[in-house]
Amino acid sequence: MNSCWISSPSIRKTPRSPRSPRSPRPPRPPRPPRPPRPLVLLVLLVLLVRLVLLVLLLLLVLVLLLILLVLLVLLLLLVLLVLLVLLVLLLLLLLKAAQVLVQALVISRLDNCNSLLAALPASATRPLQLI
């Protein structure tokens, strides 16, 4: 019922006071940004902590990979050193074998010479006399 009374056409609006020409309103200055709510700050803090932890984890992985690389290089150097020592020992063994072979050949030649000298007649083994 009240709503009908308000909307009835019989009610006249009161006339407004005569208006002066409207001056343009200056634009409103922009509102300063509202400070973030605590929940947003907490989420940002959690994201920052996760980012820092991720960076630290990546650094740790890089350091471990670097240590592994250094250990592999040291292992490679150790293997090369062992191979070098084995090569030197093999060369020494070959040198000793060559020495024994040369000694055996020299002894064999001396035995051949002695047997040839024994087969010659006694006159051939006398020193030559000058005439």
C-alpha positions as CSV (number, residue, x, y, z in Angstrom):
1,M,0.0,0.0,0.0
2,N,2.8,2.4,0.8
3,S,4.5,1.6,-2.4
4,C,1.4,2.6,-4.3
5,W,1.1,5.8,-2.5
6,I,4.8,6.6,-3.3
7,S,4.4,5.8,-7.0
8,S,1.2,7.6,-7.5
9,P,1.2,10.3,-10.0
10,S,-0.5,12.8,-7.8
11,I,2.7,13.4,-5.8
12,R,4.6,16.3,-7.3
13,K,8.2,16.7,-7.0
14,T,9.4,19.8,-5.3
15,P,11.0,22.1,-7.7
16,R,14.7,22.4,-7.3
17,S,16.4,25.6,-6.7
18,P,17.5,27.3,-9.8
19,R,20.8,26.0,-10.9
20,S,23.8,27.9,-11.8
21,P,25.6,26.8,-14.9
22,R,27.4,23.7,-13.9
23,S,31.2,24.0,-13.7
24,P,33.1,20.9,-14.8
25,R,34.1,18.8,-11.9
26,P,37.8,18.4,-11.5
27,P,38.9,14.8,-12.1
28,R,39.3,12.8,-9.0
29,P,42.9,12.0,-8.0
30,P,43.6,8.3,-8.3
31,R,43.1,6.5,-5.1
32,P,46.2,5.2,-3.5
33,P,46.4,1.4,-3.8
34,R,45.0,-0.3,-0.8
35,P,47.5,-2.2,1.2
36,P,47.3,-5.9,0.5
37,R,45.4,-8.0,2.9
38,P,47.4,-10.2,5.3
39,L,46.4,-13.3,3.5
40,V,47.9,-12.0,0.2
41,L,51.0,-11.1,2.1
42,L,51.2,-14.6,3.6
43,V,50.8,-16.2,0.1
44,L,53.5,-13.9,-1.3
45,L,55.8,-14.8,1.6
46,V,55.2,-18.5,1.0
47,L,55.9,-18.1,-2.7
48,L,59.1,-16.2,-1.9
49,V,60.3,-18.9,0.5
50,R,59.6,-21.6,-2.0
51,L,61.5,-19.7,-4.7
52,V,64.5,-19.2,-2.3
53,L,64.4,-22.9,-1.4
54,L,64.3,-23.9,-5.1
55,V,67.3,-21.7,-5.9
56,L,69.2,-23.2,-2.9
57,L,68.3,-26.7,-4.1
58,L,69.5,-25.9,-7.6
59,L,72.8,-24.5,-6.2
60,L,73.2,-27.6,-4.1
61,V,72.7,-29.8,-7.2
62,L,75.2,-27.7,-9.1
63,V,77.8,-28.0,-6.4
64,L,77.2,-31.8,-6.1
65,L,77.6,-32.1,-9.9
66,L,80.8,-30.1,-9.8
67,I,82.2,-32.3,-7.0
68,L,81.2,-35.4,-9.0
69,L,83.0,-33.9,-12.1
70,V,86.2,-33.3,-10.1
71,L,86.1,-36.8,-8.7
72,L,85.7,-38.2,-12.1
73,V,88.6,-36.2,-13.4
74,L,90.7,-37.4,-10.4
75,L,89.7,-41.0,-11.1
76,L,90.6,-40.6,-14.8
77,L,94.0,-39.2,-13.8
78,L,94.6,-42.1,-11.4
79,V,93.7,-44.6,-14.1
80,L,96.1,-42.8,-16.5
81,L,98.8,-42.9,-13.9
82,V,98.3,-46.6,-13.3
83,L,98.4,-47.3,-17.0
84,L,101.6,-45.2,-17.3
85,V,103.3,-47.2,-14.5
86,L,102.2,-50.5,-16.1
87,L,103.6,-49.3,-19.5
88,V,106.9,-48.4,-17.8
89,L,107.0,-51.8,-16.1
90,L,106.3,-53.5,-19.4
91,L,109.1,-51.6,-21.1
92,L,111.5,-52.6,-18.3
93,L,110.4,-56.2,-18.7
94,L,110.9,-56.1,-22.5
95,L,114.4,-54.5,-21.9
96,K,115.3,-57.3,-19.5
97,A,114.0,-59.9,-22.0
98,A,116.1,-58.3,-24.8
99,Q,119.2,-58.3,-22.6
100,V,118.7,-62.0,-21.8
101,L,118.2,-62.7,-25.5
102,V,121.3,-60.8,-26.5
103,Q,123.4,-62.6,-23.8
104,A,122.1,-66.0,-25.0
105,L,123.0,-65.1,-28.6
106,V,126.5,-64.0,-27.6
107,I,127.0,-67.2,-25.6
108,S,125.7,-69.2,-28.5
109,R,128.1,-67.5,-30.9
110,L,131.0,-68.0,-28.5
111,D,130.1,-71.7,-28.2
112,N,130.1,-72.0,-32.0
113,C,133.5,-70.3,-32.2
114,N,134.9,-72.6,-29.6
115,S,133.6,-75.7,-31.4
116,L,135.0,-74.4,-34.7
117,L,138.4,-73.7,-33.1
118,A,138.4,-77.2,-31.6
119,A,137.7,-78.7,-35.0
120,L,140.7,-77.0,-36.6
121,P,144.0,-78.9,-36.7
122,A,146.6,-77.9,-34.1
123,S,148.8,-76.3,-36.7
124,A,146.1,-73.8,-37.7
125,T,145.8,-72.6,-34.2
126,R,149.5,-71.7,-33.8
127,P,150.4,-68.1,-33.9
128,L,151.8,-67.0,-37.3
129,Q,155.5,-66.7,-37.4
130,L,157.1,-63.9,-39.3
131,I,159.6,-65.1,-41.9
